[in-house]
Amino acid sequence: MTKRTLGNTGMEVSVLGFGGFHLIEIPRKESADLLNTYLDRGGNYVETAASYGDGISERKIGEGIGHRRKDFVLATKCGERTKDAYLASVDRSLKFLRTDVIDILFMHGVQTFEDADRILGPGGAMEGAVQAQKAGKIRFIGITGHGRPDVLIYSLKQHRYDVLMTGFNYLDRFNYPTTEQELLPLCRTQGTGLLAMKAVADGYLYRSAPAALRYTLSLPYVASVVAGMNTPEMLDVDFRIANSLAPMTDSEKADLYRTAPELGDYVCRLCNKCNVNGFDPQQVFLLEGLYDRQMDSGRLEETAQYALRERLRFWFAQNTKAREEYAALKVQVDPGKDYSELNRHCPYGIDIDRKLKVAHGKLSGDGYMF
C-alpha cells in the first residue's frame, strides 16, 4: 500500500489507517483477525483512544497485534486535561496496548478555547506530555477535534503540535469550510502531520462510500485516512479503494458536489451566486451547518435515513454556539418575507426561500415556519 510522510515526524504511514473505535463492537478473535489482516496487506497505522470502551479497544489491539509492534505506527488519545491525570492515562494505555512506547499520543477532542488553554496552562496535560516524551513513553504529541476547526487553528497558533487529526469529507467541507481553507494550509506551513478521519461523515455518506473515501484521500497534505473497519468486507472495500487510488480531479469533484445524494437539492455548496442585493444567505447556511450539519431538511425521509440523521446531526454539539452566533447576526431571516427570487440564482436547484426559513426555525428556536 502507498505510504506518505506524516509532516515533520519523518514517519511513513499507509494511506489507509485502521481506526480502533469499532473494535469495541466485535469479539476479540475477530478484532485480532482484522488487525492482522490489515497489517499483512500493507497497512501500518493503527489508532485508538483510552476512552473507546474505557480501554476495551486498547486491550484488543494489545492482545491482537502487540507481538507485531515493529510492524506499525501506533497512536492513541487521551481526554485528560491535567498533568497528573494525563500521565496516569499514558501508563494505563501502555499497559493495555502491550508496548513500551506510543508513537503518537493525541490530546483528544479539544472543542473549546477554554479546553485548549487548560491543556497548555500550568499543571496542564501538555506538561504531562512533555514529561512522558522525555521519559521515552511517547514519541510525538498530537491533537484532535471535531466540527468547525476554530479551536484547532487557535491551538496550533499557541503551540506547535506534531500531528493533528480532524474530519475531512465532502459534506462537512460545506459546513466547516475553514477546515480545508485555513487549517490544512496551517498544518502544512508548520510541518504538523495531518491525518483525516470521518471520510464518510460518521456513516452518513454510506451510499457514496467509495467516492467519499477517494475524495478525502485526494486532499493535499493529508497523509492517511483513518477508517473504522469491523468486518472483512469493509476492510476489502477500503483496501480496493486505497490500492487503486487516482487523485480526484477538479472536474470529478464538481460532478460529486452536483450529484451526491447526501447533498441533493438542500445542502448549500457555498458558490456565492445567491449573494445579491446586500443579503448573503450563505451566512445563515454556514450557521445551519454548525447547528446540525445541514442534515435536517424538514422533509419526510425513510425511517433508516431519519434515524441515522437524528443520531449524527448534533454529533459535535455545536448547536448552542450556532444559535448564539445567529442571534448576533446583523441581518436575520424574516420568516414572513418571500425570498423565492433568490432561487433562480442557485445552480443546484435549492429552494432558497424554504431553506432560509427552515434554517431560521432551527437557529432562532422558533421551529419550522410551515
N, C-alpha and C positions, 0 to 999 in steps of 0.2 A: 504494500500500500504506500502511496505517496506520503512523504513526510515534509513538514515545513518547520522552519526555525521559529521558536517561540520568543519573539522580541530579543532582548539583550541577554536572556538567560543562557543562550548557547545550546539549549536542549532542542532536539528534533522530535516532534510529535506527529503521529499519524493524523491525517485529515479527518478521520472519524474517531472520536473519543467515546469511551464507554462510561455512561452515566450510571451511578450506583443507586439512585433513589428507588428504582423499580425492583431492585433485588429484594426489598422487604416484602414483595408480593408473591415471591416464589420460594419453594423449598431449597435447602442448602445444596443438595445434589444438582438440581437444575441450575442454580446460580453458578456453582463451580464449573459445570459443563459449558455454560455460556461464556464465562470469563476465559476459560482455557481455549475454547474455540476462537474467541476474539483474538487472543494472543497468537495462536497457531496460524491464523490467517493474515497476520501482519499488523494488527493494531497494537499500539503501545502506550495509550494514555487512558488511565483508569482513575475515576474520580468519585468521591462520595462526600459525606458530611457526618459529623458527630451526631447531628440531630435526626438523621434518617433512621427512623425506628429506634431512637435512643440507643444507637450503637449497633443495631442489628445488621445494617448494610456493611459497616466496617468489619464486623466479625465475619460475615460471609466472604468478603474479599480476602481477609487474612487467612481464613481456612481454605479458601478455594485456590488462591494463587500466591499465597505468602512464600511458598517454596520456589517461586519463579521471580522473586523480587528484582533481579537484574534485567528482566525482560521488559520492564515497563516503567513509565513515569507515573508516580503515584501522587494524587492530590486529595486532600480532604478539607473540610471547612469547620470553622469554629464560630459560634454565635456569641461567645462571651465577650464582654467589653472591658473587664478589669484585668490587670496583670496576673493576679493570683489565680483567678478562675480560668484564664486563658492557659496558663502553664499546667494546671490540673487537667484541662481538656486535652492538651497535647499529649501528656503522658498516657491518658486513657486511650487516645487514638493510636498511639504507637503500640500499645499492648494489644488492642483489638485487631489492628492491621498486621500484627506479627512482623514488625520491621523496626530497625534502629533509626531510620531517618525517613521523613516525609519530604518529597521533592517540592511540593507547593502547599502551603497552608493558607487558606483564604480567610479573611475577615468576612463572615457570612451575612448576606442580606443587609447591607448598610443602606438604609432607606431614608434617614433623616439627617439634617445637618447637625443636630444635637448628638446623634449616634456617631457621626464622623468625628466630631470634636472630642467626644468621650474616649474614643479609641486612641486618639493622638495626645490626649491630655495626660497630666501627671497621674501615675498609677494605672494608666490605661492599657488596653490589650497590646498596643504597639510595643510598649516596654517589655512585655512578656515575649512577644515575637522576636525582638532583637536578642533577648537573653537566650531563647530557645535556639535561635540561629547560631549564636556564638558557641553554644554547647553542642552543636552538630546534630540537633534533633530535627531541624527543618532546614531546607536549602533556600527557598525563595518565599517571599511574603506576597500574598495576593489579596484581592478584594472583589466581592460580587455585589450585585444589586439588581433590582427588577424595575420594570416600567420606565418612567421618564428619568433620564440619567443625570439630572441636575446635581444630585449628591455625589455621584461618582466623579463627575467633572470637578466639582469642588474638592473632593478628596485627593484627586491626582494633582491638583494645583497646590494642595497643602503639604503633600508628602509623596515621595516617589515610591510607588508600589512596583514590584517586579512583574506581576501578572494581573490582568483584570478579566473578569468574565461577566457577561450580561446577555440579554436576549437579542437576537437578530432574526427577523423574519419579515416576509413581505406584507403581512398585515400590520404589525406594530411599527413598521417604517413610516406608516401614515398616522399613527397615534403618537409616536415619540420620535419625530424626525431628527432631533438633535443627536440621537444615538449614532447615526451614520454621518451626520453633517459636522458634529463637533467632537464627540467622544472618540470616535475611531481615529480621526486625524491627530488628536491629542495623544493617544496611546502611541501612534507611530512616531510622532515628534520626540516623545520622551523615551522611546525604546521599551515601553511597557508591553509585554507579551499579551496578545489578545485572543481569548477563547470565546466561542459563541455557544449559547445554549438556546433552547426553545425555538429551534428552527421550524417546528410545526406548531408553534404558538400553543404549547401545553396540550396539543392534540386537536386543537380547533381546525387546523388545516389538514386533517386526516384524508380528505377527499383529494388532496393535491400533494401528498407527501413527497413523491419524487421531485416535483418541481420546487417544492419548498426547501428541501434539503440542498438541491442543486443551487438555488438562489443564494442561500447563506454561504455555501462553500465557495461561491464566486466572488464574495465581497473581498476587497483588497485588505491585506494585512491580517486577516483572520487566519490563525494557524490551524485551528481544529474546531470542528463542530461536535459538541458532546451530545450524544443521543441516548435515550433510555431504551434498552433492548431487553425485553424479558421473555422473548420466545425465539427459537431458532429461526422462525420465518421472518421476524423483524430484523434479526441480525443479517440474514441473507439479503433482504431487500436493501438495507443500508449499505452493505458491502458492495452490492452491484452498482449502486449509485456512486459511491465513493471511488470505486476502482475504474469506473468509466467516465470520470468527471471531465466535462468540457465546459470551460467557463461560459456562463450565460451572457449572451451579447446584449447590448442596449435594446436592440430590436426585440429580442426574446423577452426581456424584462417588460418592455412596453406592452407586448402582447399578453403577458401574465397579468399585468395590472388591469388590462381591459377585460380579460375573460375569466379570471379566477372566481369561482363560485362564492367564496367567502367574502369577496369584496362586492361583487354584484352591482346593483344599482343603489347601494346605500352608503358604503364607506367612501369618504372624501379622499381623493387622490392628491389633494393639495396642488392642483395645477394652476391655481390663481386666476382662472378665467371668469369666475363669478365675482371677483373683487371689483365692483363697479359702483359708481355714484357715492363713493365715500363710505360704503359699508362692506366689510370683509367677513363673509360667512365663515371663512376658514378659522378665524379666531375662536368662534363658537365650536366648530367641529374639532379643533385641537383639544379644547377643554372637554368635549364629549369623549374624545379618545382617552383622555386622562381619567375621566369618570368611569367608563365601562368598556374601553377599547372599541367603541362603536359597534358592540356586539348585539345590542338590543335595538332592532329597527321598529319595534312596536307592531310587527306583523305576526300573524299566526304562523307557527312552524310545526314541523313534525316533532313528535314527543322526544325522540332521542336527541335531535338537534337543540331543542329547547332546554333539555336537561344539561347538555354539555355547555351551552352558553351561560346558563344560570350558575354553573359551577365555576366558570372561568372569568366572567366579566369583572368581578371585583377581586380577582386573584392578587393584585398588587396593592390593594387597599389605599388607593389614592383618590377615591371618590369624594371624600370630605374636602381635600385640598382643591379639587376641581370646582366644587361649589363655592368655596371661598374666593377663588380667583374669578369665577363668573360674576359673583356679587360685586367685585371691584371693577368690572369692565365699564368703560365709559358709555358704550352703546350696547345694550342688550336687545334680545329679540322681543318684539312686540307681538304677542300671540294673536292680537286682533288685526294685524296687518297682513296684506296679501303680498307675498314675496315671489309669487309664481313667475314674474317677469325674468327672474334670475335663472329659471330652469333651462331656458334656451341656450345659456352660456355653457352648460355642463356637457362635456363630450362623453360622459359615462352614463348619461340618462338618469341622473339623480333628481328626484323631486325635491329641489332645494327648499321650497316653501314648506313642505311637510317635514323634511328633516330638521329644519331650523326649529320648528315647533316641538318636535319630539325631543330635540336636544335641550330646548328651554325647559320642557317639562322635567327632564332629569336634573338639570343643573340648578333650577330655581326651587325644586322640591314641590312644585305645584301639580305635578302629574301630567299625563298626556293631555294635549289640547284638543282631542277629538272624542 
